[in-house]
Amino acid sequence: METLLTHTTETIVKNKFYEIAINKVKSRVYIQIIGFWRSPQEAGNYLKDLDRALQGFSGKFTLLVDLTQMISHPLEVQPIHLQAQQLLLSRGLLQTAEVYKSSFVQFQTTKISKQSKMPLQQFTSIEGAEAYLDSIKNG
């Protein structure tokens, strides 16, 4: 995710499972999911860290999720992603752009996003996702 992070982007947390950053100028949250989470415990403080990142926003915002390093997650981990989406929506999420490499990861995230009703556009490049979100006017 380093190519996206600029001097106006603040990293909230980075560990071996995920990175969360915010850009207040763009009103954007950046999440990168890394590797394979074998169990909910491996997600650790993901929801708390996400909540902490969202404290920086007081209105509508966009979200770019980098899933290019994510390996599909087992069923018992998927509720964490659903809870994260529900949290994002409750705080004013306007639009999500997801970047993926694996079609199975795309299938998993599409299914979860339909459950939460999170607005989602999917991409195969970070640049395409960023340009798409830049074209959206925050509400």
PyMOL CGO cylinders between C-alpha atoms (Angstrom):
from pymol import cmd
from pymol.cgo import CYLINDER

trace = [
    CYLINDER, 0.00, 0.00, 0.00, 3.04, 2.28, 0.15, 0.3, 1, 1, 1, 1, 1, 1,
    CYLINDER, 3.04, 2.28, 0.15, 2.34, 3.62, -3.35, 0.3, 1, 1, 1, 1, 1, 1,
    CYLINDER, 2.34, 3.62, -3.35, -0.93, 5.09, -2.10, 0.3, 1, 1, 1, 1, 1, 1,
    CYLINDER, -0.93, 5.09, -2.10, 0.35, 6.65, 1.07, 0.3, 1, 1, 1, 1, 1, 1,
    CYLINDER, 0.35, 6.65, 1.07, 1.31, 10.28, 0.70, 0.3, 1, 1, 1, 1, 1, 1,
    CYLINDER, 1.31, 10.28, 0.70, 2.31, 13.02, 3.10, 0.3, 1, 1, 1, 1, 1, 1,
    CYLINDER, 2.31, 13.02, 3.10, -1.40, 13.63, 3.71, 0.3, 1, 1, 1, 1, 1, 1,
    CYLINDER, -1.40, 13.63, 3.71, -2.02, 10.01, 4.68, 0.3, 1, 1, 1, 1, 1, 1,
    CYLINDER, -2.02, 10.01, 4.68, -1.64, 8.85, 8.27, 0.3, 1, 1, 1, 1, 1, 1,
    CYLINDER, -1.64, 8.85, 8.27, -1.03, 5.19, 9.10, 0.3, 1, 1, 1, 1, 1, 1,
    CYLINDER, -1.03, 5.19, 9.10, -3.18, 4.20, 12.09, 0.3, 1, 1, 1, 1, 1, 1,
    CYLINDER, -3.18, 4.20, 12.09, -1.92, 0.63, 12.44, 0.3, 1, 1, 1, 1, 1, 1,
    CYLINDER, -1.92, 0.63, 12.44, 0.26, -1.78, 10.51, 0.3, 1, 1, 1, 1, 1, 1,
    CYLINDER, 0.26, -1.78, 10.51, 0.91, -5.39, 11.46, 0.3, 1, 1, 1, 1, 1, 1,
    CYLINDER, 0.91, -5.39, 11.46, 1.41, -8.72, 9.71, 0.3, 1, 1, 1, 1, 1, 1,
    CYLINDER, 1.41, -8.72, 9.71, -2.35, -9.15, 9.11, 0.3, 1, 1, 1, 1, 1, 1,
    CYLINDER, -2.35, -9.15, 9.11, -3.58, -5.70, 8.07, 0.3, 1, 1, 1, 1, 1, 1,
    CYLINDER, -3.58, -5.70, 8.07, -2.80, -2.03, 7.62, 0.3, 1, 1, 1, 1, 1, 1,
    CYLINDER, -2.80, -2.03, 7.62, -5.25, 0.82, 8.17, 0.3, 1, 1, 1, 1, 1, 1,
    CYLINDER, -5.25, 0.82, 8.17, -4.52, 4.38, 7.12, 0.3, 1, 1, 1, 1, 1, 1,
    CYLINDER, -4.52, 4.38, 7.12, -6.56, 7.56, 6.63, 0.3, 1, 1, 1, 1, 1, 1,
    CYLINDER, -6.56, 7.56, 6.63, -6.31, 10.58, 4.38, 0.3, 1, 1, 1, 1, 1, 1,
    CYLINDER, -6.31, 10.58, 4.38, -8.36, 13.44, 5.83, 0.3, 1, 1, 1, 1, 1, 1,
    CYLINDER, -8.36, 13.44, 5.83, -7.81, 15.63, 2.76, 0.3, 1, 1, 1, 1, 1, 1,
    CYLINDER, -7.81, 15.63, 2.76, -9.51, 13.04, 0.54, 0.3, 1, 1, 1, 1, 1, 1,
    CYLINDER, -9.51, 13.04, 0.54, -11.87, 11.84, 3.29, 0.3, 1, 1, 1, 1, 1, 1,
    CYLINDER, -11.87, 11.84, 3.29, -10.63, 8.33, 2.60, 0.3, 1, 1, 1, 1, 1, 1,
    CYLINDER, -10.63, 8.33, 2.60, -9.82, 5.23, 4.60, 0.3, 1, 1, 1, 1, 1, 1,
    CYLINDER, -9.82, 5.23, 4.60, -7.28, 2.74, 3.28, 0.3, 1, 1, 1, 1, 1, 1,
    CYLINDER, -7.28, 2.74, 3.28, -7.32, -0.89, 4.41, 0.3, 1, 1, 1, 1, 1, 1,
    CYLINDER, -7.32, -0.89, 4.41, -4.95, -3.60, 3.29, 0.3, 1, 1, 1, 1, 1, 1,
    CYLINDER, -4.95, -3.60, 3.29, -5.75, -7.17, 4.30, 0.3, 1, 1, 1, 1, 1, 1,
    CYLINDER, -5.75, -7.17, 4.30, -2.64, -9.35, 4.34, 0.3, 1, 1, 1, 1, 1, 1,
    CYLINDER, -2.64, -9.35, 4.34, -2.32, -13.13, 4.11, 0.3, 1, 1, 1, 1, 1, 1,
    CYLINDER, -2.32, -13.13, 4.11, -4.47, -15.79, 5.67, 0.3, 1, 1, 1, 1, 1, 1,
    CYLINDER, -4.47, -15.79, 5.67, -6.35, -15.26, 8.93, 0.3, 1, 1, 1, 1, 1, 1,
    CYLINDER, -6.35, -15.26, 8.93, -6.79, -18.78, 10.31, 0.3, 1, 1, 1, 1, 1, 1,
    CYLINDER, -6.79, -18.78, 10.31, -9.15, -17.73, 13.09, 0.3, 1, 1, 1, 1, 1, 1,
    CYLINDER, -9.15, -17.73, 13.09, -10.94, -14.66, 14.45, 0.3, 1, 1, 1, 1, 1, 1,
    CYLINDER, -10.94, -14.66, 14.45, -8.18, -14.37, 17.06, 0.3, 1, 1, 1, 1, 1, 1,
    CYLINDER, -8.18, -14.37, 17.06, -5.63, -13.64, 14.32, 0.3, 1, 1, 1, 1, 1, 1,
    CYLINDER, -5.63, -13.64, 14.32, -7.65, -10.56, 13.39, 0.3, 1, 1, 1, 1, 1, 1,
    CYLINDER, -7.65, -10.56, 13.39, -6.76, -9.31, 16.85, 0.3, 1, 1, 1, 1, 1, 1,
    CYLINDER, -6.76, -9.31, 16.85, -7.82, -5.70, 17.33, 0.3, 1, 1, 1, 1, 1, 1,
    CYLINDER, -7.82, -5.70, 17.33, -8.93, -5.20, 13.71, 0.3, 1, 1, 1, 1, 1, 1,
    CYLINDER, -8.93, -5.20, 13.71, -12.39, -3.84, 14.60, 0.3, 1, 1, 1, 1, 1, 1,
    CYLINDER, -12.39, -3.84, 14.60, -11.01, -1.65, 17.40, 0.3, 1, 1, 1, 1, 1, 1,
    CYLINDER, -11.01, -1.65, 17.40, -8.27, -0.34, 15.12, 0.3, 1, 1, 1, 1, 1, 1,
    CYLINDER, -8.27, -0.34, 15.12, -10.80, 0.40, 12.40, 0.3, 1, 1, 1, 1, 1, 1,
    CYLINDER, -10.80, 0.40, 12.40, -13.02, 2.21, 14.90, 0.3, 1, 1, 1, 1, 1, 1,
    CYLINDER, -13.02, 2.21, 14.90, -10.01, 4.27, 16.01, 0.3, 1, 1, 1, 1, 1, 1,
    CYLINDER, -10.01, 4.27, 16.01, -9.26, 5.20, 12.37, 0.3, 1, 1, 1, 1, 1, 1,
    CYLINDER, -9.26, 5.20, 12.37, -12.84, 6.31, 11.82, 0.3, 1, 1, 1, 1, 1, 1,
    CYLINDER, -12.84, 6.31, 11.82, -12.60, 8.77, 14.74, 0.3, 1, 1, 1, 1, 1, 1,
    CYLINDER, -12.60, 8.77, 14.74, -10.80, 11.05, 12.28, 0.3, 1, 1, 1, 1, 1, 1,
    CYLINDER, -10.80, 11.05, 12.28, -13.93, 11.60, 10.16, 0.3, 1, 1, 1, 1, 1, 1,
    CYLINDER, -13.93, 11.60, 10.16, -17.08, 13.55, 10.86, 0.3, 1, 1, 1, 1, 1, 1,
    CYLINDER, -17.08, 13.55, 10.86, -18.95, 13.05, 7.60, 0.3, 1, 1, 1, 1, 1, 1,
    CYLINDER, -18.95, 13.05, 7.60, -19.05, 10.97, 4.46, 0.3, 1, 1, 1, 1, 1, 1,
    CYLINDER, -19.05, 10.97, 4.46, -15.88, 9.19, 3.38, 0.3, 1, 1, 1, 1, 1, 1,
    CYLINDER, -15.88, 9.19, 3.38, -14.69, 6.69, 0.79, 0.3, 1, 1, 1, 1, 1, 1,
    CYLINDER, -14.69, 6.69, 0.79, -12.79, 3.45, 1.31, 0.3, 1, 1, 1, 1, 1, 1,
    CYLINDER, -12.79, 3.45, 1.31, -10.07, 1.76, -0.71, 0.3, 1, 1, 1, 1, 1, 1,
    CYLINDER, -10.07, 1.76, -0.71, -9.45, -1.86, 0.26, 0.3, 1, 1, 1, 1, 1, 1,
    CYLINDER, -9.45, -1.86, 0.26, -6.33, -3.56, -1.05, 0.3, 1, 1, 1, 1, 1, 1,
    CYLINDER, -6.33, -3.56, -1.05, -6.95, -7.32, -1.12, 0.3, 1, 1, 1, 1, 1, 1,
    CYLINDER, -6.95, -7.32, -1.12, -4.08, -8.16, -3.46, 0.3, 1, 1, 1, 1, 1, 1,
    CYLINDER, -4.08, -8.16, -3.46, -2.20, -9.91, -0.63, 0.3, 1, 1, 1, 1, 1, 1,
    CYLINDER, -2.20, -9.91, -0.63, -5.25, -11.51, 0.98, 0.3, 1, 1, 1, 1, 1, 1,
    CYLINDER, -5.25, -11.51, 0.98, -5.65, -15.26, 0.90, 0.3, 1, 1, 1, 1, 1, 1,
    CYLINDER, -5.65, -15.26, 0.90, -9.24, -16.46, 1.22, 0.3, 1, 1, 1, 1, 1, 1,
    CYLINDER, -9.24, -16.46, 1.22, -10.48, -16.60, 4.78, 0.3, 1, 1, 1, 1, 1, 1,
    CYLINDER, -10.48, -16.60, 4.78, -12.35, -19.49, 6.46, 0.3, 1, 1, 1, 1, 1, 1,
    CYLINDER, -12.35, -19.49, 6.46, -16.04, -19.14, 7.29, 0.3, 1, 1, 1, 1, 1, 1,
    CYLINDER, -16.04, -19.14, 7.29, -15.39, -18.39, 10.97, 0.3, 1, 1, 1, 1, 1, 1,
    CYLINDER, -15.39, -18.39, 10.97, -13.41, -15.25, 10.03, 0.3, 1, 1, 1, 1, 1, 1,
    CYLINDER, -13.41, -15.25, 10.03, -15.94, -13.84, 7.58, 0.3, 1, 1, 1, 1, 1, 1,
    CYLINDER, -15.94, -13.84, 7.58, -18.21, -12.35, 10.31, 0.3, 1, 1, 1, 1, 1, 1,
    CYLINDER, -18.21, -12.35, 10.31, -15.35, -10.01, 11.24, 0.3, 1, 1, 1, 1, 1, 1,
    CYLINDER, -15.35, -10.01, 11.24, -15.39, -8.59, 7.71, 0.3, 1, 1, 1, 1, 1, 1,
    CYLINDER, -15.39, -8.59, 7.71, -19.17, -8.22, 7.91, 0.3, 1, 1, 1, 1, 1, 1,
    CYLINDER, -19.17, -8.22, 7.91, -18.90, -6.39, 11.25, 0.3, 1, 1, 1, 1, 1, 1,
    CYLINDER, -18.90, -6.39, 11.25, -16.21, -4.12, 9.79, 0.3, 1, 1, 1, 1, 1, 1,
    CYLINDER, -16.21, -4.12, 9.79, -18.48, -3.23, 6.87, 0.3, 1, 1, 1, 1, 1, 1,
    CYLINDER, -18.48, -3.23, 6.87, -21.40, -2.53, 9.19, 0.3, 1, 1, 1, 1, 1, 1,
    CYLINDER, -21.40, -2.53, 9.19, -19.17, -0.26, 11.28, 0.3, 1, 1, 1, 1, 1, 1,
    CYLINDER, -19.17, -0.26, 11.28, -18.00, 1.61, 8.18, 0.3, 1, 1, 1, 1, 1, 1,
    CYLINDER, -18.00, 1.61, 8.18, -21.57, 2.07, 6.96, 0.3, 1, 1, 1, 1, 1, 1,
    CYLINDER, -21.57, 2.07, 6.96, -22.75, 3.32, 10.35, 0.3, 1, 1, 1, 1, 1, 1,
    CYLINDER, -22.75, 3.32, 10.35, -20.01, 5.99, 10.30, 0.3, 1, 1, 1, 1, 1, 1,
    CYLINDER, -20.01, 5.99, 10.30, -20.83, 7.45, 6.88, 0.3, 1, 1, 1, 1, 1, 1,
    CYLINDER, -20.83, 7.45, 6.88, -19.20, 5.26, 4.23, 0.3, 1, 1, 1, 1, 1, 1,
    CYLINDER, -19.20, 5.26, 4.23, -20.11, 6.65, 0.83, 0.3, 1, 1, 1, 1, 1, 1,
    CYLINDER, -20.11, 6.65, 0.83, -18.38, 4.21, -1.55, 0.3, 1, 1, 1, 1, 1, 1,
    CYLINDER, -18.38, 4.21, -1.55, -15.89, 1.34, -1.48, 0.3, 1, 1, 1, 1, 1, 1,
    CYLINDER, -15.89, 1.34, -1.48, -13.34, 0.36, -4.10, 0.3, 1, 1, 1, 1, 1, 1,
    CYLINDER, -13.34, 0.36, -4.10, -11.76, -3.06, -3.63, 0.3, 1, 1, 1, 1, 1, 1,
    CYLINDER, -11.76, -3.06, -3.63, -8.65, -4.24, -5.44, 0.3, 1, 1, 1, 1, 1, 1,
    CYLINDER, -8.65, -4.24, -5.44, -8.14, -7.97, -5.74, 0.3, 1, 1, 1, 1, 1, 1,
    CYLINDER, -8.14, -7.97, -5.74, -6.03, -10.54, -7.60, 0.3, 1, 1, 1, 1, 1, 1,
    CYLINDER, -6.03, -10.54, -7.60, -7.81, -13.77, -6.67, 0.3, 1, 1, 1, 1, 1, 1,
    CYLINDER, -7.81, -13.77, -6.67, -11.24, -14.50, -8.14, 0.3, 1, 1, 1, 1, 1, 1,
    CYLINDER, -11.24, -14.50, -8.14, -12.07, -16.53, -5.02, 0.3, 1, 1, 1, 1, 1, 1,
    CYLINDER, -12.07, -16.53, -5.02, -11.28, -13.52, -2.80, 0.3, 1, 1, 1, 1, 1, 1,
    CYLINDER, -11.28, -13.52, -2.80, -13.49, -11.45, -5.10, 0.3, 1, 1, 1, 1, 1, 1,
    CYLINDER, -13.49, -11.45, -5.10, -16.30, -14.00, -4.67, 0.3, 1, 1, 1, 1, 1, 1,
    CYLINDER, -16.30, -14.00, -4.67, -15.94, -13.97, -0.87, 0.3, 1, 1, 1, 1, 1, 1,
    CYLINDER, -15.94, -13.97, -0.87, -15.90, -10.19, -0.54, 0.3, 1, 1, 1, 1, 1, 1,
    CYLINDER, -15.90, -10.19, -0.54, -18.79, -9.71, -2.96, 0.3, 1, 1, 1, 1, 1, 1,
    CYLINDER, -18.79, -9.71, -2.96, -20.91, -12.11, -0.88, 0.3, 1, 1, 1, 1, 1, 1,
    CYLINDER, -20.91, -12.11, -0.88, -20.11, -10.28, 2.37, 0.3, 1, 1, 1, 1, 1, 1,
    CYLINDER, -20.11, -10.28, 2.37, -20.73, -6.85, 0.79, 0.3, 1, 1, 1, 1, 1, 1,
    CYLINDER, -20.73, -6.85, 0.79, -24.15, -7.96, -0.45, 0.3, 1, 1, 1, 1, 1, 1,
    CYLINDER, -24.15, -7.96, -0.45, -25.01, -9.04, 3.10, 0.3, 1, 1, 1, 1, 1, 1,
    CYLINDER, -25.01, -9.04, 3.10, -24.01, -5.68, 4.58, 0.3, 1, 1, 1, 1, 1, 1,
    CYLINDER, -24.01, -5.68, 4.58, -25.32, -3.66, 1.62, 0.3, 1, 1, 1, 1, 1, 1,
    CYLINDER, -25.32, -3.66, 1.62, -21.96, -1.90, 1.39, 0.3, 1, 1, 1, 1, 1, 1,
    CYLINDER, -21.96, -1.90, 1.39, -21.64, 0.06, -1.89, 0.3, 1, 1, 1, 1, 1, 1,
    CYLINDER, -21.64, 0.06, -1.89, -18.85, -1.70, -3.76, 0.3, 1, 1, 1, 1, 1, 1,
    CYLINDER, -18.85, -1.70, -3.76, -16.93, -1.34, -6.99, 0.3, 1, 1, 1, 1, 1, 1,
    CYLINDER, -16.93, -1.34, -6.99, -14.17, -3.86, -7.69, 0.3, 1, 1, 1, 1, 1, 1,
    CYLINDER, -14.17, -3.86, -7.69, -10.91, -3.31, -9.54, 0.3, 1, 1, 1, 1, 1, 1,
    CYLINDER, -10.91, -3.31, -9.54, -7.77, -5.16, -10.53, 0.3, 1, 1, 1, 1, 1, 1,
    CYLINDER, -7.77, -5.16, -10.53, -5.50, -2.13, -10.08, 0.3, 1, 1, 1, 1, 1, 1,
    CYLINDER, -5.50, -2.13, -10.08, -4.89, 0.26, -7.19, 0.3, 1, 1, 1, 1, 1, 1,
    CYLINDER, -4.89, 0.26, -7.19, -4.63, 3.16, -9.65, 0.3, 1, 1, 1, 1, 1, 1,
    CYLINDER, -4.63, 3.16, -9.65, -8.05, 2.42, -11.15, 0.3, 1, 1, 1, 1, 1, 1,
    CYLINDER, -8.05, 2.42, -11.15, -9.65, 2.18, -7.71, 0.3, 1, 1, 1, 1, 1, 1,
    CYLINDER, -9.65, 2.18, -7.71, -8.02, 5.41, -6.53, 0.3, 1, 1, 1, 1, 1, 1,
    CYLINDER, -8.02, 5.41, -6.53, -9.08, 7.29, -9.69, 0.3, 1, 1, 1, 1, 1, 1,
    CYLINDER, -9.08, 7.29, -9.69, -12.64, 6.00, -9.31, 0.3, 1, 1, 1, 1, 1, 1,
    CYLINDER, -12.64, 6.00, -9.31, -12.88, 7.16, -5.69, 0.3, 1, 1, 1, 1, 1, 1,
    CYLINDER, -12.88, 7.16, -5.69, -11.29, 10.52, -6.59, 0.3, 1, 1, 1, 1, 1, 1,
    CYLINDER, -11.29, 10.52, -6.59, -14.14, 11.04, -9.09, 0.3, 1, 1, 1, 1, 1, 1,
    CYLINDER, -14.14, 11.04, -9.09, -16.79, 10.71, -6.36, 0.3, 1, 1, 1, 1, 1, 1,
    CYLINDER, -16.79, 10.71, -6.36, -17.91, 13.84, -4.56, 0.3, 1, 1, 1, 1, 1, 1,
    CYLINDER, -17.91, 13.84, -4.56, -18.18, 13.31, -0.82, 0.3, 1, 1, 1, 1, 1, 1,
    CYLINDER, -18.18, 13.31, -0.82, -21.57, 14.06, 0.23, 0.3, 1, 1, 1, 1, 1, 1,
]
cmd.load_cgo(trace, "trace")
